[in-house]
Structures are given as structure tokens and as C-alpha cells.
Amino acid sequence: MNWDAIRFDWNQVRAFLATAEEGSLSGAARVLHTTQPTVGRQVTALEAALGVALFERVGRGLVLTPSGADVLAEVRAMGEAAARVSLVAAGRNDTIAGRVSISVSDMLAIHVMPEILEKLAAAAPELEVELIVTNDISDLLRREADIAVRHMRPTEPELIGRELTGSRARFYASQGFVQRHGNPRVMAEAQTMPFIGFGPPEEMAREMGLRGFDLPPGSGRLYSRTIFAAWQMVCAGLGIGMMSDDIAARSPGVVAVLEGEPSMPVDMWIVTHRELRRSRRIRLVWNILLEELSR
């Protein structure tokens, strides 16, 4: 190894990788939990050490130069290797104290996780728990979270998952909506009623069509990719929306509609990395999540 040829440090590489993936210094600072000027200095230092420009500014954004794109491919491999080192070390940690990050959807975070976090705090008061709230799938291989609760089975061989007790989802509306519009039993009776979507109308119609539901044309003009926001529209009486029975049961003032239509299974999995599963604190959190979410 020619150590003299390596004139940069990992923090500089990390800053460059985060900036390239987030598309801005501010985005990199957010995910690295630091400040924008610090990230800027680290990227500039890496450029100086390598003797090439990695970014060029276009408007208010940053675009990789050809040299930056070449460097990025190698830096990603470094980042993946660093993540694996972290996974192995964390898996060998035999203490209960320390940080554990859990990735969950916004609906779980709001309606379910507070009670579970209370039990975690009682069982392991020295744990530091970060709740990552996202409706996207966190990349556990890159340590975006230690444990994730997902609606799909993991496919990566490095990950392990346990299927949780499944719920069912069906259509709901507020009691006020039903009083104004009636309670349709089948989709044909809801042709003139508004529906609340979790995406644009054409996307929602396509996804529901794959599940056997033909939504009325033009019915989903109100939507949000944030599931909590969409569900709040349903609770406010703005339209009909689909939700799992366990969440709907925690929402006063909503009733099931379209009860002549079939309900839909809701899959749920708890997932972590095989290396992390060796850690006592990860096993403790895993077991409590498994117990509480399987009720």
C-alpha cells in the first residue's frame, strides 16, 4: 500500500458522497447531521487533495463533473465497505446501551409506536432510540436504519425478516361523509363520490386496479403521498379512502363503507441485517417489536 498517495480522509469522502447523492450541500449536511459550511469545506479539501474539480454549480444546484462521476463510482464502493465494517462491529457489540434506529411508516409512527417506545424505554432505559419516519423502504444494507417495519418481504440475502400478524384493509369514510352522501355497498353505488388517494389519480387507479378495484373515473383528485395526510382528509369527511382495520379502529368517527367489496390483506415484516441481529440491543428491540406488532 502506498500510503503517501492517500492524501484525503474519510470525512472528506463521506461529505462528497452525501453531496452527490443528496444533490446539494444542504442536503448532505442534513443527512450527516452537520452544517452546510462544514460539508463545503470537506468537499473543497477533497478536490484539493485529488487535484480535480468534483462539482460544478448550475443555477442553485451542484452537478458532478466528468472527474466527479468517475470518483463517485469508487467512493460508493468505499461507502459500502464502511457500512459493512460498521455492521460487523455493531453485531459484535454485547451491551444493551447504545443507539438503535427503527424505520416505520408515518401511520405506525403516529398510532402504534408511542406505546412500543414506552415499553422499550422501560425494558432498556440506557437505549437511545431514533424513530425514522418514512413511507419509503430504508436501505438497511447502507445503515439507513438498524431495523425496519415494512409491507414487503426482504429479498436481499444479507437481510432477515419475520412476517408479523397481518391486518386487512378496506374502504372507510367519516360519519359526516356518510350522512351527506350515503353509505355505498359496492363500487357501482359510489360512481359520483370522491376518493382520497395516496398518489396522483392515474397512479392510484392503476394500483387499485391491480388489486381488483375499479375506482370511478376522475374520483381521486384529492391525494397525498404522505399516508397520514391522506387519512386525515378521510377523517375530515373529504372522501372515501382505504386503510388497515387496526389503524381505522384507532380513528374515532370513521366507518366502513363499500362493505360489499372484498377487503385486502396488509402484509407486514420486521427486517434487519444478519450481522446486526447478533447484537444484544438489536435482539432486544427486535423481540419487543415482534411481540407488540404481532398482537
C-alpha positions as CSV (number, residue, x, y, z in Angstrom):
1,M,0.0,0.0,0.0
2,N,1.4,3.4,-1.0
3,W,0.2,5.4,2.0
4,D,1.8,8.6,0.6
5,A,-0.6,8.6,-2.3
6,I,-3.6,8.8,0.0
7,R,-3.9,12.4,1.0
8,F,-7.6,12.7,1.9
9,D,-9.5,11.5,4.9
10,W,-12.8,9.6,5.3
11,N,-14.8,12.7,6.4
12,Q,-13.9,14.4,3.1
13,V,-15.0,11.3,1.1
14,R,-18.2,11.0,3.2
15,A,-19.1,14.6,2.5
16,F,-18.5,14.2,-1.2
17,L,-20.6,11.0,-1.3
18,A,-23.5,12.6,0.6
19,T,-23.4,15.7,-1.5
20,A,-23.5,13.7,-4.7
21,E,-26.4,11.5,-3.5
22,E,-28.5,14.3,-2.0
23,G,-27.8,16.8,-4.8
24,S,-26.8,19.7,-2.6
25,L,-24.5,20.8,0.3
26,S,-27.6,21.5,2.4
27,G,-29.0,18.0,1.8
28,A,-25.7,16.4,2.6
29,A,-25.4,18.5,5.8
30,R,-28.9,17.3,6.8
31,V,-28.1,13.6,6.4
32,L,-24.7,13.9,8.0
33,H,-26.0,15.9,11.0
34,T,-23.6,18.8,10.4
35,T,-23.6,22.2,8.8
36,Q,-23.5,23.2,5.2
37,P,-20.2,25.2,5.5
38,T,-18.6,22.2,7.1
39,V,-19.6,19.9,4.2
40,G,-18.5,22.6,1.7
41,R,-15.0,22.8,3.3
42,Q,-14.7,19.0,3.3
43,V,-15.6,18.7,-0.4
44,T,-13.2,21.5,-1.3
45,A,-10.5,19.8,0.7
46,L,-11.1,16.6,-1.2
47,E,-10.9,18.4,-4.5
48,A,-7.6,19.9,-3.5
49,A,-6.2,16.6,-2.3
50,L,-7.2,14.9,-5.6
51,G,-6.3,17.8,-7.8
52,V,-9.6,17.7,-9.7
53,A,-13.0,19.6,-9.6
54,L,-15.7,17.3,-8.5
55,F,-18.7,19.5,-8.9
56,E,-19.8,22.5,-11.0
57,R,-22.5,24.8,-9.9
58,V,-25.5,25.0,-12.3
59,G,-28.1,27.6,-11.1
60,R,-28.6,26.8,-7.4
61,G,-27.7,23.2,-7.7
62,L,-24.5,21.1,-8.0
63,V,-23.7,18.8,-10.9
64,L,-20.9,16.3,-11.0
65,T,-18.1,17.0,-13.4
66,P,-16.8,14.0,-15.5
67,S,-14.0,13.6,-13.0
68,G,-16.5,13.7,-10.1
69,A,-18.6,11.0,-11.8
70,D,-15.5,8.7,-12.1
71,V,-14.6,9.3,-8.5
72,L,-18.2,8.7,-7.3
73,A,-18.1,5.1,-8.6
74,E,-15.1,4.3,-6.4
75,V,-16.4,6.3,-3.5
76,R,-19.7,4.4,-3.4
77,A,-17.7,1.2,-3.1
78,M,-15.8,2.8,-0.1
79,G,-19.1,3.8,1.4
80,E,-20.5,0.3,1.1
81,A,-17.3,-1.2,2.6
82,A,-17.5,1.3,5.5
83,A,-21.2,0.3,6.1
84,R,-20.1,-3.4,6.2
85,V,-17.4,-2.6,8.8
86,S,-20.0,-0.8,10.9
87,L,-22.4,-3.7,10.6
88,V,-19.9,-6.3,11.7
89,A,-18.7,-4.1,14.7
90,A,-22.3,-3.4,15.7
91,G,-23.2,-7.1,15.5
92,R,-20.4,-8.0,17.9
93,N,-21.4,-5.3,20.5
94,D,-22.7,-7.2,23.5
95,T,-24.1,-4.3,25.5
96,I,-27.7,-3.2,25.8
97,A,-26.9,0.5,25.9
98,G,-26.4,2.5,22.7
99,R,-28.3,3.7,19.7
100,V,-30.9,1.8,17.7
101,S,-32.7,3.3,14.7
102,I,-36.1,2.0,13.7
103,S,-37.7,2.8,10.3
104,V,-41.5,2.8,10.2
105,S,-44.3,4.4,8.2
106,D,-45.9,7.6,9.3
107,M,-49.1,5.8,10.3
108,L,-47.3,3.3,12.5
109,A,-45.2,6.2,14.0
110,I,-48.3,8.1,15.0
111,H,-50.7,5.5,16.0
112,V,-48.7,2.5,17.2
113,M,-45.1,3.3,18.0
114,P,-45.6,5.6,21.1
115,E,-46.8,2.6,23.2
116,I,-44.0,0.4,22.0
117,L,-41.3,3.1,22.6
118,E,-42.6,3.4,26.2
119,K,-42.1,-0.3,26.7
120,L,-38.6,-0.1,25.1
121,A,-37.7,2.7,27.5
122,A,-38.9,0.6,30.5
123,A,-37.1,-2.5,29.3
124,A,-33.8,-0.8,28.4
125,P,-33.5,2.7,29.8
126,E,-30.0,3.2,28.5
127,L,-31.0,2.6,24.9
128,E,-31.1,5.6,22.5
129,V,-33.8,5.0,20.0
130,E,-34.2,7.0,16.8
131,L,-37.5,6.7,15.0
132,I,-37.1,7.2,11.3
133,V,-40.5,8.0,9.8
134,T,-40.7,7.3,6.1
135,N,-43.1,5.6,3.7
136,D,-40.1,4.6,1.5
137,I,-38.1,1.5,2.1
138,S,-35.0,2.3,4.1
139,D,-31.8,0.7,2.8
140,L,-30.6,-1.5,5.6
141,L,-27.5,-2.5,3.8
142,R,-26.3,1.1,3.9
143,R,-27.3,1.5,7.5
144,E,-30.2,3.9,6.8
145,A,-31.8,2.1,9.7
146,D,-31.0,-0.8,12.0
147,I,-34.5,-2.3,12.0
148,A,-37.3,-1.6,9.5
149,V,-41.0,-2.4,9.6
150,R,-42.1,-2.9,6.0
151,H,-45.1,-4.0,4.0
152,M,-43.0,-6.4,1.9
153,R,-40.7,-9.5,2.4
154,P,-37.0,-8.7,2.2
155,T,-35.3,-10.2,-0.9
156,E,-31.6,-9.4,-0.1
157,P,-29.8,-12.5,1.2
158,E,-28.0,-10.3,3.8
159,L,-31.3,-9.4,5.5
160,I,-33.5,-11.4,7.7
161,G,-37.2,-10.8,8.2
162,R,-40.2,-12.1,10.2
163,E,-43.7,-11.8,9.0
164,L,-46.0,-10.1,11.5
165,T,-49.6,-10.9,12.2
166,G,-51.3,-9.4,9.1
167,S,-54.2,-7.0,9.1
168,R,-56.9,-6.3,6.5
169,A,-57.6,-3.1,4.7
170,R,-60.9,-1.8,3.4
171,F,-62.6,1.4,2.4
172,Y,-63.6,3.9,5.1
173,A,-65.3,7.3,5.3
174,S,-66.2,9.7,8.1
175,Q,-69.6,9.5,9.7
176,G,-70.3,13.0,8.4
177,F,-69.5,12.0,4.8
178,V,-71.9,9.0,5.1
179,Q,-74.6,11.3,6.4
180,R,-74.2,13.6,3.4
181,H,-73.5,11.1,0.7
182,G,-74.9,7.8,1.9
183,N,-73.1,4.5,2.6
184,P,-72.4,2.8,-0.7
185,R,-72.2,-1.0,-0.5
186,V,-70.5,-1.7,-3.9
187,M,-68.3,0.5,-6.2
188,A,-71.2,1.0,-8.6
189,E,-73.0,3.0,-5.9
190,A,-70.0,5.3,-5.4
191,Q,-69.5,6.5,-9.0
192,T,-70.2,10.1,-8.1
193,M,-68.3,10.1,-4.8
194,P,-64.8,11.5,-4.2
195,F,-62.0,9.2,-3.2
196,I,-58.8,10.1,-1.4
197,G,-55.6,8.7,-3.0
198,F,-52.1,8.0,-1.9
199,G,-50.8,9.3,-5.2
200,P,-52.0,11.0,-8.4
201,P,-55.4,9.8,-9.8
202,E,-53.9,7.8,-12.7
203,E,-51.4,6.1,-10.4
204,M,-54.0,5.4,-7.7
205,A,-56.4,4.0,-10.3
206,R,-53.7,1.7,-11.7
207,E,-52.6,0.4,-8.3
208,M,-56.2,-0.2,-7.1
209,G,-56.9,-1.9,-10.4
210,L,-54.1,-4.4,-9.8
211,R,-55.9,-5.2,-6.5
212,G,-59.3,-5.7,-8.2
213,F,-60.9,-2.3,-7.5
214,D,-62.1,-0.2,-10.4
215,L,-62.3,3.3,-9.0
216,P,-64.7,5.7,-10.6
217,P,-63.0,7.8,-13.3
218,G,-61.8,11.2,-12.0
219,S,-62.6,10.3,-8.4
220,G,-59.2,10.7,-6.8
221,R,-58.5,14.4,-7.3
222,L,-57.5,14.8,-3.6
223,Y,-54.4,12.9,-2.7
224,S,-51.2,12.9,-0.8
225,R,-48.1,10.6,-0.8
226,T,-48.0,11.2,2.9
227,I,-50.4,8.5,4.2
228,F,-51.2,10.4,7.4
229,A,-52.2,13.5,5.4
230,A,-54.4,11.4,3.1
231,W,-56.0,9.6,6.0
232,Q,-56.7,13.0,7.7
233,M,-58.6,14.0,4.6
234,V,-60.8,10.9,5.0
235,C,-61.3,11.6,8.7
236,A,-62.3,15.2,7.8
237,G,-65.1,13.9,5.5
238,L,-63.5,14.9,2.2
239,G,-63.9,11.4,0.6
240,I,-63.5,7.7,0.8
241,G,-60.1,6.1,1.5
242,M,-58.6,2.7,2.1
243,M,-57.0,2.0,5.5
244,S,-56.0,-1.0,7.5
245,D,-58.6,-2.1,10.1
246,D,-56.2,-1.7,13.0
247,I,-55.5,1.9,12.2
248,A,-59.1,2.7,11.4
249,A,-60.1,1.3,14.8
250,R,-57.8,3.9,16.4
251,S,-59.5,6.7,14.4
252,P,-62.8,7.9,16.0
253,G,-65.6,9.0,13.7
254,V,-64.9,6.7,10.7
255,V,-67.0,3.8,9.5
256,A,-66.5,1.1,6.9
257,V,-68.1,1.7,3.5
258,L,-68.3,-0.4,0.3
259,E,-68.7,-3.5,2.5
260,G,-69.8,-5.5,-0.5
261,E,-66.3,-5.1,-1.9
262,P,-63.5,-7.5,-0.7
263,S,-61.1,-6.5,1.9
264,M,-57.3,-6.5,1.1
265,P,-54.6,-8.3,3.1
266,V,-51.9,-6.0,4.6
267,D,-48.5,-7.7,4.8
268,M,-46.1,-6.5,7.4
269,W,-42.5,-7.6,8.0
270,I,-39.8,-6.7,10.6
271,V,-36.4,-6.7,8.9
272,T,-32.8,-6.3,10.0
273,H,-29.3,-7.2,8.8
274,R,-28.0,-10.6,9.7
275,E,-24.8,-9.1,11.2
276,L,-26.8,-6.7,13.4
277,R,-29.1,-9.5,14.6
278,R,-26.1,-10.7,16.7
279,S,-26.2,-7.6,18.8
280,R,-27.9,-7.9,22.2
281,R,-29.5,-4.4,21.9
282,I,-30.8,-5.2,18.4
283,R,-32.2,-8.5,19.5
284,L,-34.0,-6.8,22.4
285,V,-35.6,-4.2,20.3
286,W,-36.4,-6.8,17.6
287,N,-38.1,-9.1,20.2
288,I,-40.2,-6.3,21.7
289,L,-41.3,-5.0,18.2
290,L,-42.1,-8.6,17.2
291,E,-44.2,-9.2,20.3
292,E,-46.1,-5.9,20.2
293,L,-46.7,-5.8,16.5
294,S,-48.0,-9.4,16.4
295,R,-50.8,-8.7,18.8
